[in-house]
């Protein structure tokens, strides 16, 4: 049976990676340009996760999962009520990251939380032209989401502090307004990288494009800057889709390549 969540501690930060959908068996070649295709050994478990953190006494979620039942169920096991969540930090607005923000009746799952989102992403979500390009079901969902979030949204424009100890870092390319979040700790930071890395290969070779990114070239530029920052700070890295629990560290090998070390479970 798959683990619902993976608890961990990083210095003075407590947390849990929460599985929001069943893993898929995918091949990394699905994401790689022809010039980077692997000859063999490309299949892996593509995970879907969000993350709970207790940081400086605050209950925080990075993304919210695919439904309003799974993540709150995991939080209940951790003795955290949805009403206790003070901040929901959104990396981007794909459904597996934001559909869990709304209850089945359209109300907010985390009613007392401030919801943080990049201004570019919010402007795009709020644009009637964006919604007009979607199918009816998805357009209806995002209209409902924008209405529900309107009174609790905190927009961030450019790299800056969300609150003391939490930094919003734009990391464009995967989707419009995609961002990562850096959490200060007693030593090395913890950084949630959202969908920056679909597989450790993208962390080890930041120049390799992910052909499923909305703007692959921009995502490459963002990854180059991000991996350099992660390696320099010796951060604990969390990822939404690297095999569960998607945690690791990066070390610089040479000018262009890095080495990923998984933590929490062998990969």
C-alpha positions as CSV (number, residue, x, y, z in Angstrom):
1,X,0.0,0.0,0.0
2,X,1.4,3.4,-0.9
3,X,2.2,5.8,1.9
4,X,-0.3,8.6,2.2
5,X,2.4,10.9,3.7
6,X,6.1,11.0,4.6
7,X,6.9,12.9,7.8
8,X,10.3,14.5,8.1
9,X,12.3,17.1,10.1
10,X,14.9,19.5,8.8
11,X,16.7,21.3,11.6
12,X,14.0,23.5,13.2
13,X,11.3,22.7,10.5
14,X,8.8,19.9,10.8
15,X,6.9,18.7,7.8
16,X,5.3,16.0,5.7
17,X,5.2,15.3,2.0
18,X,1.6,14.3,1.2
19,X,0.7,12.0,-1.7
20,X,-2.3,13.5,-3.5
21,X,-2.8,11.0,-6.4
22,X,-1.5,7.6,-7.1
23,X,1.9,7.4,-8.8
24,X,2.2,6.9,-12.5
25,X,4.8,4.8,-14.2
26,X,6.2,7.1,-16.8
27,X,9.4,7.2,-19.0
28,X,11.6,10.2,-18.6
29,X,12.0,10.2,-22.4
30,X,8.4,11.6,-22.6
31,X,9.8,14.8,-21.3
32,X,13.2,15.0,-23.1
33,X,14.0,16.5,-26.4
34,X,15.3,14.0,-29.0
35,X,18.9,14.9,-28.5
36,X,18.7,14.0,-24.8
37,X,16.8,10.7,-25.1
38,X,18.0,7.8,-22.9
39,X,18.8,4.5,-24.5
40,X,17.5,2.5,-21.6
41,X,16.3,2.6,-17.9
42,X,14.0,5.6,-18.4
43,X,10.9,4.3,-16.5
44,X,10.2,5.7,-13.0
45,X,7.5,6.4,-10.5
46,X,6.1,9.9,-11.2
47,X,4.6,11.1,-8.0
48,X,1.9,13.7,-7.2
49,X,2.5,15.5,-3.9
50,X,1.9,18.6,-1.9
51,X,3.7,19.6,1.3
52,X,2.8,20.5,4.9
53,X,5.4,22.5,7.0
54,X,5.4,23.7,10.5
55,X,7.7,26.7,10.2
56,X,8.3,29.2,13.1
57,X,5.1,28.1,14.7
58,X,3.0,28.5,11.6
59,X,1.1,25.7,9.8
60,X,1.8,26.0,6.1
61,X,0.9,24.2,2.9
62,X,2.8,24.4,-0.3
63,X,0.1,23.6,-2.9
64,X,-3.1,21.8,-2.0
65,X,-3.5,18.7,-4.0
66,X,-6.2,17.4,-6.3
67,X,-9.2,17.2,-4.0
68,X,-10.5,18.5,-0.7
69,X,-10.3,15.2,1.1
70,X,-6.9,13.7,0.7
71,X,-4.7,16.5,2.0
72,X,-7.0,17.3,5.0
73,X,-7.1,13.6,5.8
74,X,-3.3,13.5,6.0
75,X,-3.3,16.7,8.1
76,X,-5.8,15.1,10.5
77,X,-3.3,12.3,11.0
78,X,-0.7,15.0,11.9
79,X,-3.2,16.6,14.3
80,X,-3.6,19.7,12.1
81,X,-7.1,21.0,11.4
82,X,-7.7,22.8,8.0
83,X,-8.7,25.9,10.0
84,X,-5.2,25.9,11.6
85,X,-3.4,26.4,8.3
86,X,-2.2,30.0,8.2
87,X,-0.6,30.1,4.7
88,X,-1.2,28.2,1.5
89,X,1.7,28.9,-0.9
90,X,0.9,28.1,-4.5
91,X,3.7,27.2,-7.0
92,X,1.3,27.4,-10.0
93,X,-2.3,26.5,-10.9
94,X,-2.3,23.1,-12.5
95,X,-5.2,21.1,-11.2
96,X,-3.1,18.6,-9.2
97,X,-1.8,21.6,-7.2
98,X,-4.9,23.8,-6.7
99,X,-8.1,21.6,-7.0
100,X,-7.8,20.8,-3.3
101,X,-8.3,24.5,-2.4
102,X,-12.0,24.2,-2.8
103,X,-14.5,22.1,-0.9
104,X,-17.2,20.3,-2.8
105,X,-19.6,23.2,-2.2
106,X,-17.1,25.7,-3.6
107,X,-16.0,27.1,-0.2
108,X,-12.3,27.3,0.7
109,X,-10.8,24.2,2.3
110,X,-8.5,26.3,4.4
111,X,-10.8,29.1,5.5
112,X,-8.4,31.1,7.7
113,X,-5.4,30.9,5.4
114,X,-3.7,33.6,3.4
115,X,-3.3,32.2,-0.1
116,X,0.0,33.3,-1.8
117,X,0.3,33.4,-5.6
118,X,2.5,35.2,-8.1
119,X,0.9,38.3,-9.6
120,X,1.6,37.1,-13.2
121,X,-0.2,33.9,-12.5
122,X,-3.2,35.6,-10.8
123,X,-3.5,38.0,-13.7
124,X,-3.5,35.1,-16.2
125,X,-6.1,33.2,-14.2
126,X,-8.3,36.3,-13.9
127,X,-8.1,37.0,-17.6
128,X,-11.3,36.2,-19.4
129,X,-9.3,35.2,-22.5
130,X,-7.5,32.5,-20.5
131,X,-10.7,31.0,-19.4
132,X,-12.3,31.2,-22.8
133,X,-9.5,29.0,-24.2
134,X,-10.4,26.2,-21.7
135,X,-13.0,23.5,-22.0
136,X,-16.3,24.2,-20.2
137,X,-15.5,22.1,-17.1
138,X,-12.1,23.5,-16.5
139,X,-13.2,27.1,-17.2
140,X,-16.0,26.7,-14.6
141,X,-13.6,25.3,-12.0
142,X,-11.1,28.2,-12.4
143,X,-13.9,30.8,-12.3
144,X,-15.1,29.3,-9.1
145,X,-11.5,29.3,-7.8
146,X,-10.8,32.9,-8.6
147,X,-14.0,34.0,-6.9
148,X,-13.3,32.0,-3.8
149,X,-9.7,33.2,-3.4
150,X,-10.4,36.8,-4.1
151,X,-10.7,37.9,-0.5
152,X,-7.8,35.9,0.9
153,X,-5.2,36.3,-1.9
154,X,-1.7,37.8,-1.4
155,X,-0.1,38.7,-4.7
156,X,3.7,38.6,-5.0
157,X,5.5,40.4,-7.8
158,X,9.2,39.5,-8.1
159,X,11.4,37.8,-5.5
160,X,10.5,39.0,-2.0
161,X,9.6,37.8,1.4
162,X,6.1,36.4,1.9
163,X,6.6,36.7,5.7
164,X,9.6,36.6,7.9
165,X,11.6,33.5,6.9
166,X,9.7,32.6,3.8
167,X,10.9,33.8,0.4
168,X,8.9,33.8,-2.9
169,X,11.3,33.1,-5.8
170,X,9.9,33.4,-9.4
171,X,10.9,30.5,-11.5
172,X,9.1,31.0,-14.8
173,X,8.7,28.6,-17.7
174,X,6.9,25.5,-16.5
175,X,3.7,27.6,-16.4
176,X,3.0,31.3,-16.3
177,X,3.9,32.7,-12.9
178,X,5.5,29.4,-11.6
179,X,7.4,30.0,-8.3
180,X,9.4,28.2,-5.7
181,X,9.5,28.9,-2.0
182,X,12.6,29.1,0.3
183,X,12.2,28.6,4.0
184,X,14.9,29.8,6.4
185,X,16.1,27.4,9.1
186,X,18.9,27.3,11.7
187,X,21.3,26.3,8.9
188,X,20.7,25.3,5.3
189,X,17.3,26.4,4.0
190,X,14.5,24.1,2.8
191,X,13.3,24.9,-0.8
192,X,10.1,23.6,-2.4
193,X,10.7,23.7,-6.1
194,X,7.2,22.9,-7.4
195,X,7.4,21.5,-10.9
196,X,10.9,22.7,-11.7
197,X,12.1,19.1,-11.8
198,X,10.0,16.2,-13.2
199,X,12.9,13.8,-12.7
200,X,16.3,14.2,-11.0
201,X,17.9,14.4,-14.4
202,X,16.5,17.9,-14.8
203,X,18.2,18.9,-11.5
204,X,21.5,17.3,-12.6
205,X,21.3,18.7,-16.1
206,X,19.5,22.1,-15.9
207,X,20.3,22.8,-19.6
208,X,18.0,19.9,-20.6
209,X,14.6,21.2,-21.7
210,X,11.4,19.6,-20.5
211,X,9.3,19.6,-23.6
212,X,6.1,19.6,-21.6
213,X,6.9,23.0,-20.0
214,X,4.8,25.8,-21.3
215,X,7.9,27.8,-22.3
216,X,10.8,25.3,-22.3
217,X,13.6,27.8,-23.0
218,X,12.4,30.1,-20.1
219,X,12.2,27.0,-17.8
220,X,15.8,26.1,-18.7
221,X,16.9,29.6,-17.7
222,X,15.0,29.3,-14.4
223,X,16.5,25.9,-13.6
224,X,20.0,27.1,-14.3
225,X,19.6,29.9,-11.7
226,X,17.7,27.6,-9.3
227,X,20.1,24.7,-9.2
228,X,23.1,27.0,-8.7
229,X,21.3,28.6,-5.7
230,X,20.3,25.2,-4.2
231,X,23.8,23.8,-4.5
232,X,25.4,26.9,-3.0
233,X,23.0,27.0,0.0
234,X,23.1,23.2,0.6
235,X,19.3,23.3,0.7
236,X,17.0,20.5,1.4
237,X,15.1,20.3,-1.9
238,X,11.5,19.2,-2.2
239,X,9.8,18.5,-5.5
240,X,6.2,17.8,-6.4
241,X,6.9,14.9,-8.9
242,X,10.3,13.3,-8.3
243,X,9.7,9.8,-6.9
244,X,8.1,9.9,-3.5
245,X,8.8,11.6,-1.2
246,X,10.7,13.8,-3.8
247,X,13.3,15.1,-1.3
248,X,17.1,15.5,-1.9
249,X,20.1,17.6,-2.1
250,X,22.2,19.0,-5.0
251,X,26.0,19.2,-5.3
252,X,27.8,21.0,-8.1
253,X,30.0,18.7,-10.2
254,X,31.2,21.0,-12.9
255,X,30.1,24.2,-14.7
256,X,27.1,22.6,-16.2
257,X,26.1,19.5,-14.2
258,X,25.1,18.7,-10.7
259,X,24.6,15.6,-8.6
260,X,21.2,14.8,-7.0
261,X,21.2,12.7,-3.8
262,X,17.7,11.4,-2.8
263,X,16.7,11.6,0.8
264,X,13.8,9.9,2.7
265,X,13.7,6.9,0.3
266,X,16.1,5.2,-2.1
267,X,15.6,6.0,-5.8
